[in-house]
Structure formats: C-alpha cells, structure tokens
C-alpha cells in the first residue's frame, strides 16, 4: 500500500536508558550546562580509567540537551576508558548512549549496531537489567523501520525480564510499547487488551507509566470520541506533571483533533494553540507538520479558507523538508562506500609501487651475491620493504573492515526499502490469482511496485527509476515519496493527472526546471486504476506500456513516450500542462493484465548474445496465461535464467500479473 505520514495517530514509544530518558523538562537545560562544567573538571583531574569512563558517560548525559554531537563524543570517550579499564559494563552503557544519540540524529543503522553491541555486552557480564533495557531499545529501532512484529517480540522479552527483576517502571514501559506495536499493526482490539493489562499494572505500581494516552488513541480509532477525549485529558495532566514536553505536545494535537471531530472548531483551535510555542522552541518537525495540517483543517471548518490554504501550503513545504532530511540521513549512512572506493584506489597505487620496488630489490640481491659491498644497501631495502608490507596488510584489513560496513549498510538499506514495499500476500487478498516477480540486479533496487485500494478502484503501479543499486534506490525513494504525496495528500485519482503531477514534483525535487547543469535522471512508470465492478482499466504510462492476454493473443497498450522527470519542457509556476493521458480499457473476465519494467527484455543472452526481444517475452506470457499463477514467478525466473545462460543480470527486473 502507499505509505504516508500521519503523525498525530502514531503511538509514541518509550526508549529506555541507564543514564537518561529522551524527554526532559525545561529546567534541565540550565542544570545540564552547570553540571557539564563541573563534570569536565572532575574528568580532567581523574587518573583512574574506570572513573574517567563513568564521568565521560555522565558528561554525555549532561550534554544530551545541549549538543548531540558533544554527547556522542563523550560516549565514545567513555567506551575507550571502559575498554582500557576492562569494565565491560561501562563499555555497554557507552554503546547504549551512542545508540540513543544516533537515533536522535535519525541514523538508524548506527543506532541498531550500538544497541546490539550493548545488549551482547550486558548479557556477557550477566547484567539482566541492561539486557532488558537493550531489548526494549532494539524494539524501538525495529518500530522506526516499521518491522512491528519483530519489535513486539523484543518488547515482550523485555517485559518478562523486567517483571522477574521487579523493575516495575521499565516493565510498564515495555508493556506500553507492546500495546503500541499492536496499535501500529492496526490490531486495535489486541492493543486494548494490553492497555487494560497496563492499567492494572499501573494500579498495582502507581509510579509506573499510565495507559491514558494509549486509551485515547485506541478509542479514537474505534470512533468512541468521548472516551478518547477523556483519556487524552488525563494523559495531558500526567505529561504536565512529568515534564514530558514532547508527549504533552502530541496529546494537545490529538485532543484538538478529536475536539474538531466532535464539531467544536473554536475550542479545538484554543487547545492546539497551547502546543505552538513548545513545538517551535524544541524544533519538533514531525509535530510541527501535524500542528500545521490540523490548523488548516480547523480554519477550513471555521470558513477561513485563505488561512486554511496558507497553513496547508506551509505544512506541505515542511513535509518536503522532512523527506529531504530523511533522504540525507540515508545518504550519510552510505557515504562510507564512496570513501572506501577512494581508499582502494590509493592502495592499488601503493601496491604498484611496492611491486616495482620488489623487482628492484630482487635485482639488488642478485648483484649483492657478487658484490659484497652492496650488502648494506640490500639490508636497508629489506627493512624498508618489510615496513611497506606491514603497512599494506594493515590497510588491507582496514579495507576489508570498511567493505563489511558497506555491505551491512546496504543490507540495512535493503530492509528499509523492503519496508516501503507492500506485501505480496496482501496483494493476493485483492487479486486471488496473481503474482509479483521482483528481482533487483544488486542488493537494493531502482524498481519498485505499489498498490492501494481507493473507493471502488484498485490502483497498481510498476515503477522503473534511472539506474540500479544505490543511485537507483535513491531515485526510488524520491519517486515513492512523490507518488504518496500526489495520491494521499493532493488527492489526485486520475492516472494521467497523477503522472503529470509526479512529473512536476520530481523536476522540482531534482532542480530540473530549466534543464541546465542538473541531473536529467527520471522515472518510467505504468499506472492502472482497476474497477472490478465496471470491468474497466484506466491506464496511463510514462515511457512504458502494459499487456492484456485474451483468448491466446497479447494486446499491447502503449503509454506516453516520455518518462517522468528530466527537462522536457520549461516549467512555469502558474501552468501545469496535461502531459500524460489516461486510456480507458474494457476487459473481460479471465483476461490477464501484465505490468513490467524494461529490465526483463533488456537481459542479454541467447546464442547471439542479444537482448530478450518482446516477441519471446510475449510468448512466455501467453504460456503463463494458460495456467494458474501460483508458480508463475518461479517460471519467469527459470525462463530468464535459461535465456541469460550464466551471463550476468544487466538490470533490475519486475513483472506483475493479475487475472481479472
């Protein structure tokens, strides 16, 4: 399904630490600054490694509200001194602190790595409380990557451990997160069961987390607005008492939204305005987007349409900024790949120098047999060569380490990319006899597919971005983001108009307005809106086409020639020409619809080592059409493998088949 950000309805999960929580009261800023000065003096004067390690971790805590980079620096220093002292508990806590800092910087791969290391170290030293905390924090990372089932498993183990240890507050946080995971999975009844369990837990242990905010979100989803409002008001008071500014703002936004749904627009605005100052002062970008979006709806309800439009426009601009920030974080995580390529080039040059010196050394050694006078020169060269070989080994080890980090980084990027793709088993719920064949050339792909049911129509898209691997994956992130924006935020429904708006959005995102000194990357895409009741397909294509198999014949329907993005025309702010057209196709029952990327018929093979032409591809699709599609994906893979005959895959491949 298409993914869109709806922040106010997102359950806010709790991250556990051994030093500090992610939420602070306003007074903590001045306290942290004063505490940091005092701790730095103690750290400088101390001579004991273990003491310096603990003080460095305290400094990381003190700097968390002042500077994340400084907090991260002192966490690394803490790990160094803990390692020198042989105190693995200090090292584990330092990894936990680094994980929290990286999570704050939205560097999820680094956060996951440090939380995992902290968990293994706490387990090694037998610190069960540390284990429980790290399990909870790992669950938070999996939640951020939308792997809610795996996150729930971590929270459940954390809850059991904390209950056995009698750490009631940590146990309640884990229980809160279990309920939140079911909420994210849209299993609201199961979420309510755990919220009720948390309520009984809170009664037995009053100082633990309250389920009030959970109840508010759950009852809102169940459309029990009076109950939702009551519990959110309780949660709001609880957040004020605890000084939790972030969740206090989220509670105000949710309470305002429910008040608006009850028909009280003016009261909703008064509630919402209370959060404005705290959101801006603390730079809560996601909360600010929710604030602006809700403000627009309130003004629209009050009939102030100009103000509503202005707030909505500001919200969309902020959302674009958030998208760009998320993309930059992913780029930074993968940037080490390019640095390693540069190092490898330098090492190759050094290897060439060393090889030439080895030849020269061999010549000198041969002469030295006859000329004793050259002995000292040979000894000198041998020693120097030994040092160079040692340097080469060290650098090779560094390169291997960097390669492993790059592979881990790209594999993690694959998880993130897969989390944005809809699940095939959900697709089969909409089309019982269907298949999806998706095979990237590299670990991550420039191709992706998407589908979503809106009213009586089911939208299915096959998207092929410029390039493959890392560059193609970046383009796919942009294309997927713009597809969601046009459909879910702009509300466009006509396939041709959807492609037209996406074309403009991609040009703006890549700064292609004038076509000068900018990348001309783009996207090819097929988009179908299938109406099962009327037996029609509304199709629009950008540089692509679709096939319909009927009665042993393949019919091809071609889209517009050009793709999305690139400088194909001069963009003007007040003019949006209709670039892509929509074709309406009437189909018969048992017809087979195929959407595909050009990567399939671009594969090199056969006896003449040519591309797989369309006629052979159509012949294979006709063979598929004669049988049920249960094993069609495996059959496609075998067909293309036979054609390539052990030659390498040249591009990402994707084929979607639907029996109508």
C-alpha positions in Angstrom: 0.0 0.0 0.0 1.1 3.6 -0.4 2.8 5.0 2.7 2.0 8.5 4.1 3.0 10.2 7.4 0.1 10.7 9.8 2.0 11.7 12.9 -0.8 12.6 15.4 -2.1 9.0 15.2 1.3 7.5 15.8 1.8 5.9 19.2 4.9 7.5 20.9 7.2 4.6 22.1 9.4 4.8 25.1 13.1 4.4 24.8 14.9 3.0 27.9 18.4 4.1 29.0 20.6 3.6 32.0 21.5 7.2 32.1 18.7 9.4 30.9 15.3 9.5 29.0 14.7 11.2 25.7 12.2 13.7 27.3 13.4 16.5 29.5 11.8 19.3 31.4 12.7 22.9 30.5 14.7 23.3 33.7 17.1 20.5 32.7 18.8 22.7 30.1 20.3 25.1 32.6 21.0 22.2 35.0 22.8 20.3 32.3 25.0 23.2 31.4 26.1 23.8 35.0 26.6 20.0 35.5 28.7 19.7 32.4 31.2 22.3 33.6 31.6 20.6 36.9 32.0 17.1 35.4 34.6 18.2 32.9 36.8 19.4 35.7 36.5 16.1 37.5 37.1 14.2 34.3 40.3 16.2 33.6 41.7 15.7 37.1 40.9 11.9 37.4 43.8 9.4 36.9 41.7 6.2 37.0 40.4 4.8 33.7 37.2 3.4 35.1 36.4 6.7 36.9 37.1 8.6 33.7 34.8 6.2 31.8 31.9 6.8 34.2 32.5 10.6 34.3 32.6 10.7 30.5 29.2 8.9 30.4 27.8 11.4 32.9 29.1 14.2 30.6 27.3 12.5 27.7 24.1 12.7 29.8 24.8 16.4 30.7 25.4 17.4 27.0 22.4 15.5 25.6 20.1 18.5 25.8 22.9 21.0 24.9 24.6 19.3 21.9 24.0 15.8 20.5 27.4 15.8 18.8 29.1 16.6 22.2 27.1 13.9 23.9 28.2 11.4 21.2 31.8 12.5 21.6 31.8 11.8 25.4 30.0 8.5 24.9 32.9 7.4 22.6 35.4 8.6 25.2 33.6 6.6 27.9 33.8 3.4 25.8 37.6 4.0 25.3 38.3 4.3 29.0 35.9 1.5 29.9 37.8 -0.8 27.5 41.1 0.3 28.9 39.9 -0.5 32.5 38.4 -3.8 31.4 35.0 -2.7 32.7 32.6 -4.1 30.1 29.6 -2.7 31.9 30.9 0.9 31.3 31.5 -0.1 27.6 28.0 -1.5 27.3 26.5 1.7 28.7 28.6 3.8 26.4 27.3 1.9 23.4 23.7 2.4 24.6 24.3 6.2 24.9 25.8 6.3 21.4 22.8 4.4 20.1 20.5 7.0 21.7 22.5 9.8 20.1 22.4 8.2 16.7 18.7 7.6 17.0 18.3 11.3 17.7 20.3 12.0 14.5 18.0 9.6 12.6 20.9 7.3 11.8 19.0 4.1 12.4 21.7 1.7 11.2 24.3 3.1 13.6 21.8 3.1 16.4 20.9 -0.5 15.8 24.6 -1.5 15.7 25.3 0.1 19.1 22.2 -1.2 20.8 23.1 -4.7 19.6 26.6 -4.4 20.9 25.3 -3.0 24.3 22.9 -6.0 24.5 25.7 -8.6 23.9 28.0 -6.9 26.5 25.3 -6.7 29.2 24.5 -10.3 28.5 28.2 -11.2 28.8 28.6 -9.5 32.2 25.3 -11.0 33.5 23.5 -7.6 33.8 19.9 -8.7 33.2 18.6 -5.2 33.7 20.8 -4.0 31.0 19.7 -6.8 28.8 16.0 -5.9 29.3 16.7 -2.2 28.5 18.5 -3.0 25.3 15.8 -5.4 24.2 13.3 -2.5 24.5 15.6 -0.1 22.6 16.1 -2.7 19.8 12.4 -2.9 19.6 12.2 0.9 19.2 14.6 0.7 16.2 12.5 -2.1 14.6 9.4 0.1 15.2 11.1 3.0 13.4 11.7 0.7 10.4 8.1 -0.5 10.6 9.0 -4.1 11.4 6.3 -4.1 14.1 6.1 -7.9 14.6 9.9 -8.1 15.3 9.7 -5.1 17.6 6.8 -6.7 19.5 8.9 -9.8 20.2 11.7 -7.7 21.7 9.3 -5.8 23.9 7.7 -9.0 25.2 11.1 -10.5 26.2 12.0 -7.1 27.9 8.6 -7.2 29.7 9.2 -10.7 31.1 12.8 -9.9 32.2 11.8 -6.7 33.9 8.8 -8.4 35.7 11.2 -11.1 37.0 13.6 -8.5 38.2 10.9 -6.3 39.8 11.9 -3.2 37.8 8.3 -2.1 37.6 8.8 1.2 35.7 10.8 -0.5 32.9 8.3 -3.3 32.8 5.4 -0.8 32.3 7.3 1.0 29.5 7.8 -2.4 27.7 4.1 -3.2 28.2 3.2 0.2 26.8 5.3 -0.5 23.8 3.7 -3.9 23.2 0.3 -2.2 23.1 1.7 0.4 20.8 3.1 -2.3 18.4 -0.4 -3.9 18.1 -1.8 -0.4 17.5 0.7 0.1 14.7 -0.3 -3.3 13.3 -3.9 -1.9 13.3 -5.0 -4.7 15.7 -6.8 -2.3 18.0 -8.6 -5.0 20.0 -5.3 -6.6 20.9 -3.8 -3.2 21.6 -6.7 -2.5 24.0 -6.1 -5.9 25.8 -2.5 -4.8 26.6 -3.6 -1.3 27.5 -6.1 -2.8 30.1 -3.2 -5.0 31.4 -1.1 -1.9 31.7 -4.0 -0.2 33.7 -4.0 -3.0 36.2 -0.2 -2.9 36.4 -0.3 0.9 37.0 -2.9 0.4 39.8 -0.5 -2.0 41.5 2.5 0.2 40.9 1.4 3.9 40.8 4.8 5.3 39.9 4.8 3.5 36.5 3.6 4.8 33.1 -0.1 5.4 32.7 -2.1 3.9 29.8 -4.2 7.1 29.3 -2.5 8.1 26.1 -2.9 4.6 24.6 -6.6 4.6 25.5 -7.0 8.0 23.8 -5.5 6.8 20.5 -7.3 3.4 20.6 -10.8 4.9 21.3 -10.2 7.4 18.6 -9.6 4.6 16.1 -12.8 2.9 17.4 -14.6 6.2 16.8 -15.5 6.5 20.5 -14.7 10.2 20.7 -16.0 11.0 24.1 -13.9 8.2 25.7 -10.9 9.2 23.6 -11.2 12.8 24.7 -11.5 11.9 28.4 -8.4 9.7 28.4 -6.3 12.3 26.4 -7.2 14.9 29.0 -6.0 12.5 31.7 -2.8 11.9 29.8 -2.3 15.6 29.3 -2.3 16.2 33.0 0.1 13.3 33.5 2.6 14.7 30.9 2.5 18.1 32.6 3.3 16.5 36.0 6.2 14.5 34.5 7.5 17.5 32.5 7.4 15.4 29.3 7.2 18.2 26.7 7.2 16.0 23.6 4.3 13.8 24.6 2.5 16.8 26.1 2.5 18.5 22.6 1.3 15.2 21.0 -1.5 14.9 23.5 -2.6 18.5 22.7 -2.6 17.9 19.0 -4.6 14.6 19.4 -7.0 16.3 21.8 -7.5 19.2 19.4 -8.2 16.8 16.5 -10.8 14.9 18.5 -12.5 18.1 19.6 -12.7 19.2 16.0 -14.2 15.8 15.0 -16.9 16.5 17.7 -17.8 19.7 15.9 -16.1 22.2 18.3 -13.7 24.0 15.9 -13.1 27.1 18.1 -12.3 25.0 21.2 -10.1 22.8 19.1 -8.1 25.9 18.0 -7.6 27.0 21.6 -6.3 23.6 22.6 -4.0 23.4 19.6 -2.5 26.9 20.2 -1.2 25.8 23.6 1.3 23.5 21.9 2.7 26.0 19.3 5.4 27.6 21.4 6.8 24.4 22.8 6.9 22.8 19.3 8.8 25.7 17.8 11.2 26.1 20.7 12.1 22.4 20.7 12.2 22.0 16.8 9.8 19.1 16.7 9.5 18.9 12.9 7.0 16.0 12.7 4.8 17.5 15.5 5.0 20.9 13.7 3.8 19.2 10.4 0.8 17.7 12.4 0.2 21.1 14.0 0.1 23.0 10.7 -2.1 20.3 9.0 -4.6 20.3 11.8 -4.6 24.1 11.9 -5.5 24.2 8.2 -8.5 21.8 8.9 -9.7 23.9 11.8 -9.6 27.1 9.7 -11.4 25.3 6.9 -14.1 24.3 9.3 -14.4 27.9 10.5 -14.8 29.1 6.9 -11.4 30.9 6.9 -10.3 29.3 3.6 -7.4 31.6 2.8 -5.8 31.0 6.2 -6.5 27.2 5.8 -4.8 27.2 2.4 -1.7 29.1 3.8 -1.3 26.6 6.6 -1.7 23.6 4.3 0.9 25.0 1.9 3.3 25.6 4.8 2.7 22.0 6.1 3.4 20.5 2.6 6.7 22.5 2.4 7.7 21.3 5.8 6.8 17.7 4.9 9.1 18.0 1.8 11.9 19.3 4.1 11.3 16.2 6.4 11.5 13.9 3.3 14.7 15.5 2.2 16.2 15.3 5.7 15.4 11.6 5.9 16.9 11.0 2.5 20.1 12.9 3.5 20.4 10.7 6.6 20.3 7.6 4.4 22.9 9.1 2.1 25.2 9.9 5.0 24.9 6.3 6.2 26.0 5.0 2.8 28.7 7.7 2.2 31.4 5.5 3.6 31.1 3.3 0.5 32.5 6.1 -1.7 35.2 6.9 0.8 36.3 3.2 0.8 36.4 3.2 -3.1 38.8 6.1 -2.9 41.0 4.3 -0.3 41.1 1.2 -2.5 42.4 3.2 -5.4 45.1 4.6 -3.2 46.0 1.1 -2.0 46.2 -0.2 -5.6 48.7 2.6 -6.4 50.8 1.7 -3.4 50.7 -2.0 -4.4 52.1 -1.0 -7.8 54.9 1.0 -6.1 55.7 -1.9 -3.8 55.7 -4.4 -6.6 58.1 -2.3 -8.6 60.3 -1.9 -5.5 60.3 -5.7 -5.0 61.6 -6.2 -8.6 64.3 -3.6 -7.9 65.1 -5.4 -4.6 65.5 -8.7 -6.4 67.9 -7.2 -8.8 70.0 -5.7 -6.0 70.0 -9.0 -4.1 71.3 -10.8 -7.3 74.1 -8.3 -7.6 74.9 -8.4 -3.9 75.9 -12.1 -4.3 78.8 -10.9 -6.5 79.3 -7.6 -4.8 79.7 -7.8 -1.0 79.9 -4.0 -0.9 76.2 -3.9 -1.7 75.2 -5.9 1.4 74.3 -2.9 3.5 72.1 -1.5 0.7 70.3 -4.8 0.5 69.7 -4.9 4.3 68.3 -1.4 4.2 65.9 -2.1 1.4 64.7 -5.3 3.0 63.9 -3.5 6.2 62.0 -0.8 4.3 60.1 -3.4 2.3 59.1 -5.1 5.5 57.6 -1.9 6.8 55.8 -1.3 3.5 54.3 -4.9 3.5 53.2 -4.4 7.1 51.5 -1.1 6.1 49.8 -2.9 3.2 48.5 -5.6 5.5 47.1 -3.0 7.9 45.5 -1.1 5.1 44.0 -4.3 3.6 42.5 -5.1 6.9 41.0 -1.6 7.1 39.6 -2.0 3.6 38.0 -5.4 4.5 36.5 -3.8 7.6 35.1 -0.9 5.5 33.7 -3.4 3.0 31.9 -5.2 5.7 30.5 -1.9 7.0 29.4 -1.0 3.5 27.7 -4.4 2.9 26.0 -4.1 6.3 24.9 -0.6 5.4 23.5 -1.6 2.0 21.8 -4.6 3.5 20.2 -2.4 6.1 19.1 0.0 3.3 17.5 -3.1 1.7 15.5 -3.7 4.8 14.4 0.0 4.8 13.5 -0.2 1.1 11.6 -3.5 1.6 9.7 -2.0 4.5 8.3 0.7 2.0 7.1 -2.1 -0.4 3.7 -3.5 0.1 3.4 -7.2 1.0 2.6 -9.7 -1.8 0.2 -11.7 0.5 -1.9 -8.5 0.9 -1.9 -8.1 -2.9 -3.3 -11.6 -3.2 -6.2 -10.7 -1.0 -7.2 -8.1 -3.7 -6.4 -10.4 -6.7 -6.6 -14.1 -5.7 -4.9 -15.3 -9.0 -1.9 -13.0 -9.3 1.9 -12.9 -8.9 4.7 -10.4 -8.4 8.2 -11.3 -9.8 10.7 -8.8 -8.4 14.5 -9.4 -8.8 16.9 -6.5 -8.2 20.3 -6.6 -10.1 22.1 -5.5 -6.9 21.2 -5.7 -3.2 18.9 -2.6 -3.5 16.8 -1.7 -6.5 15.7 1.2 -8.7 12.5 -0.7 -9.5 9.5 -0.9 -7.1 5.8 -1.7 -7.2 2.9 -0.2 -5.3 -0.8 -0.7 -4.9 -3.7 0.8 -3.0 -7.5 0.4 -2.9 -9.3 3.7 -3.0 -13.1 3.6 -3.0 -14.2 1.2 -5.8 -10.8 1.2 -7.7 -7.6 -0.7 -7.1 -4.5 1.3 -8.2 -1.5 -0.8 -9.3 1.8 0.8 -10.3 5.1 -0.6 -11.7 7.9 1.9 -11.5 11.4 1.8 -13.1 13.8 4.5 -11.9 17.0 5.6 -13.7 19.9 3.3 -12.7 20.1 0.4 -10.2 21.9 -0.3 -6.9 22.4 2.7 -4.6 21.7 5.5 -7.2 18.5 3.7 -8.4 17.4 3.2 -4.8 17.7 7.0 -4.1 15.6 7.7 -7.1 13.0 5.1 -6.0 12.8 6.8 -2.6 12.0 10.1 -4.3 9.5 8.6 -6.8 7.7 6.7 -4.0 7.6 9.8 -1.8 6.1 11.9 -4.7 3.6 9.1 -5.6 2.3 9.1 -2.0 2.2 12.9 -2.0 0.2 13.2 -5.2 -2.3 10.4 -4.2 -2.6 10.7 -0.5 -2.0 14.4 0.2 -3.1 16.1 -3.1 -6.0 13.6 -3.5 -5.4 13.1 -7.3 -7.3 10.0 -8.7 -7.0 10.1 -12.5 -3.9 8.1 -13.6 -2.8 10.6 -16.3 -3.1 13.5 -13.9 -1.2 11.6 -11.2 1.7 11.1 -13.6 1.6 14.7 -14.7 1.8 15.9 -11.1 4.5 13.4 -10.2 6.5 14.7 -13.3 6.4 18.2 -11.9 7.2 17.1 -8.3 10.2 15.1 -9.5 11.5 18.0 -11.6 11.2 20.3 -8.6 12.9 17.8 -6.2 15.9 17.3 -8.6 16.0 21.0 -9.7 15.4 20.2 -13.3 13.2 23.2 -14.1 15.5 24.7 -16.7 17.4 21.6 -17.8 20.8 23.3 -17.2 23.6 21.9 -15.1 21.3 19.5 -13.3 20.8 15.7 -13.4 18.4 14.5 -16.0 17.5 11.3 -14.1 13.9 10.2 -14.4 11.3 7.5 -13.9 9.4 5.2 -16.3 6.0 4.1 -14.9 2.8 2.2 -15.6 -0.3 3.1 -13.5 -3.6 1.2 -13.7 -6.8 2.0 -11.9 -8.9 -1.2 -12.0 -12.7 -1.1 -11.4 -13.7 -4.7 -10.8 -17.4 -3.8 -10.8 -17.4 -1.9 -14.2 -14.7 -4.2 -15.6 -12.6 -1.3 -16.8 -9.0 -0.3 -16.5 -7.9 3.3 -16.5 -4.2 3.3 -17.7 -1.6 5.9 -18.0 2.1 5.2 -18.9 5.3 7.3 -18.8 7.7 5.7 -21.2 6.1 2.3 -20.7 3.2 0.0 -21.7 1.0 -2.8 -20.5 -0.1 -6.2 -21.9 -3.5 -7.8 -21.7 -3.7 -11.5 -22.7 -7.1 -12.6 -24.1 -8.0 -15.8 -25.9 -4.4 -16.7 -26.8 -3.5 -13.2 -28.0 -1.3 -10.5 -26.3 -2.7 -6.9 -26.8 -0.2 -4.1 -26.0 -1.4 -0.7 -24.8 1.3 1.9 -25.0 1.6 5.0 -22.7 3.1 8.3 -23.5 6.6 8.2 -25.0 8.5 10.3 -22.4 9.1 9.4 -18.7 8.8 11.4 -15.5 11.4 14.0 -14.7 14.0 15.5 -17.0 13.8 18.8 -18.8 11.3 18.0 -21.5 9.6 21.4 -21.2 10.1 24.7 -19.4 8.2 24.6 -16.1 6.1 27.7 -15.2 4.7 28.1 -11.7 1.2 29.0 -12.7 0.8 26.5 -15.6 0.6 22.7 -15.3 0.1 21.2 -18.8 -1.6 17.8 -19.1 1.5 15.8 -20.2 0.1 12.3 -19.7 -3.1 10.9 -21.0 -5.5 8.3 -19.5 -6.8 5.4 -21.6 -10.0 3.6 -20.5 -9.8 -0.2 -21.4 -12.8 -2.6 -21.1 -11.6 -6.1 -20.1 -13.3 -9.5 -20.0 -13.3 -11.9 -17.1 -10.3 -14.3 -17.2 -8.2 -11.7 -19.1 -4.6 -11.4 -17.8 -3.1 -8.0 -17.1 0.7 -7.6 -17.1 2.7 -4.6 -15.8 6.5 -4.8 -16.1 9.8 -2.9 -16.2 12.0 -2.9 -19.3 14.7 -4.7 -17.3 13.2 -8.0 -18.3 13.5 -7.7 -22.1 16.9 -5.9 -21.7 18.6 -9.1 -20.4 21.5 -10.3 -22.6 21.5 -13.9 -23.7 20.6 -16.5 -26.3 23.0 -17.9 -28.9 23.7 -14.5 -30.4 24.1 -12.7 -27.0 21.3 -10.2 -27.8 18.6 -8.6 -25.7 15.5 -10.6 -25.0 13.1 -9.3 -27.6 9.4 -8.6 -27.0 8.1 -11.4 -29.1 9.8 -14.1 -27.0 8.7 -12.2 -23.8 5.1 -12.2 -25.1 5.3 -15.9 -26.0 6.3 -16.7 -22.4 3.5 -14.6 -21.0 1.0 -16.5 -23.2 2.3 -19.8 -21.8 1.8 -18.3 -18.2 -1.8 -17.3 -19.1 -2.9 -20.9 -19.7 -2.4 -22.0 -16.1 -3.0 -20.7 -12.6 -0.4 -18.1 -11.5 0.7 -19.9 -8.3 4.1 -20.8 -9.7 4.4 -18.0 -12.3 7.1 -16.1 -10.6 9.4 -19.2 -10.4 8.6 -19.9 -14.0 9.7 -16.4 -15.0 12.9 -16.7 -13.1 13.7 -20.0 -14.8 12.8 -18.6 -18.2 15.1 -15.6 -17.8 17.9 -17.7 -16.3 17.8 -20.1 -19.3 17.9 -17.1 -21.7 20.9 -15.5 -19.9 22.7 -18.8 -19.8 25.0 -17.9 -16.9 25.6 -14.3 -18.1 25.2 -11.6 -15.5 21.9 -9.8 -14.9 22.0 -6.4 -16.6 19.2 -4.5 -14.9 16.5 -4.7 -12.2 13.5 -6.9 -13.2 9.9 -6.7 -12.2 6.7 -8.3 -13.6 3.2 -8.1 -12.1 0.5 -10.5 -13.4 -3.2 -10.2 -12.5 -6.0 -12.5 -13.7 -9.0 -10.1 -13.9 
